[in-house]
Amino acid sequence: MAGAYKITQIVLPAGQWTPVSAPFNCSYFSFKSQGSLAIRLRTDPNDATTEDILPGGYQEVTSTVPFAQNPRARFVANEVLFYAQPASGSDVGILKYG
C-alpha cells in the first residue's frame, strides 16, 4: 500500500491542548513526536481522566474496518481525533493517515 498514506505536521505549543484531525476521510492514523518528546493525549482537553501519555519515541496507531454508513472511511475529514500537548516544551506532531 505504498503511497496510500498522507502525512501532516502539527505544531504543538507548550502548555496548550491542540486538536488533531486528518484533513481527509481515513480509516487509519498514527501519531508520534517529531522531536521524540513524550506527548499527552486526551479525547477531552478539559477532562484529565481521558488522558494518556505517548512516551517519546513511540507512536499511537489506530486502524478500523469501515462501517456501513461510510464504507470508505471511519474517521471523517476535519473531525477532532484527539487533543495533544507536549509533556514539556513545544514539539511537532507527525500525523500519518490513510
SVG drawing of the C-alpha trace seen along z (x, -y; Angstrom):
<svg xmlns="http://www.w3.org/2000/svg" viewBox="-25 -27 39 31">
<polyline fill="none" stroke="black" stroke-width="0.4" points="0.0,0.0 2.9,-2.3 2.0,-5.9 -1.6,-5.4 -0.9,-7.4 -0.6,-11.1 1.5,-12.9 0.6,-16.1 2.9,-18.0 1.0,-19.6 2.7,-22.3 2.2,-21.5 2.9,-24.7 4.0,-24.3 1.1,-24.2 -1.6,-24.2 -4.1,-21.4 -4.0,-21.2 -6.8,-19.5 -5.6,-16.8 -7.6,-15.9 -7.0,-14.5 -7.9,-16.8 -9.3,-13.8 -11.6,-10.9 -9.5,-7.9 -9.6,-4.5 -6.1,-4.6 -4.0,-7.1 -0.7,-7.1 0.7,-9.9 4.2,-10.5 6.5,-13.2 8.9,-14.6 11.3,-15.5 10.9,-12.2 9.3,-14.0 6.5,-12.5 3.1,-13.8 0.0,-13.9 -3.2,-12.8 -6.8,-13.4 -10.2,-12.9 -11.5,-15.9 -9.0,-18.6 -10.9,-19.6 -11.1,-16.1 -7.9,-14.7 -9.5,-11.2 -9.3,-10.9 -5.5,-11.4 -2.9,-9.0 0.8,-9.5 2.6,-8.7 6.2,-8.1 9.0,-9.7 10.0,-7.5 6.6,-5.7 3.6,-6.2 -0.1,-5.8 -1.8,-3.8 -5.5,-3.4 -7.0,-1.4 -10.5,-0.3 -12.7,1.6 -15.0,-0.9 -18.7,-0.9 -21.9,-0.8 -22.7,-4.5 -19.3,-5.4 -17.8,-2.3 -14.6,-4.1 -13.6,-5.8 -14.1,-5.6 -12.6,-9.0 -14.3,-12.0 -12.3,-14.8 -11.5,-17.6 -13.2,-15.8 -11.1,-16.0 -9.5,-12.6 -7.9,-13.7 -6.1,-16.6 -2.3,-16.7 0.1,-18.6 3.8,-18.1 4.7,-16.9 7.4,-19.6 8.3,-22.4 7.0,-22.5 7.1,-20.0 5.7,-19.0 3.4,-16.0 3.5,-13.8 0.1,-12.5 0.1,-9.8 -3.3,-8.8 -4.9,-6.9"/>
</svg>
